Amino acid sequence: MMDALNGFQRLPGRRPRPVTQGLVAMIAAVLILGCGLLAGRLFANEAPAPVPSPGPSRSAA
């Protein structure tokens, strides 16, 4: 019976650290989303709205 379980034993070495992997994944997601938002703002940079020229005030007319 013990021989049947030998194929399912863990390999020796470092154990996976799910907390570290989660933190790395969250940092990567924030960087990817932040860069995407920044790129979207740079590519969608439209010309600023024209400022209306000053005309005669209504009280002077």
C-alpha angles and dihedrals in degrees: 000000000000091000091061091060095052092088091058099051119119118257113248116255139066118352117233114259109213093186092056092045090051093051092049090049092050093049090049091049092051091049093048093047093044093051090047092052092046092049090048091054093048095048094043093048101137126190111274117259112270115257111236113246114248111258133184112298118247093235092059094052 
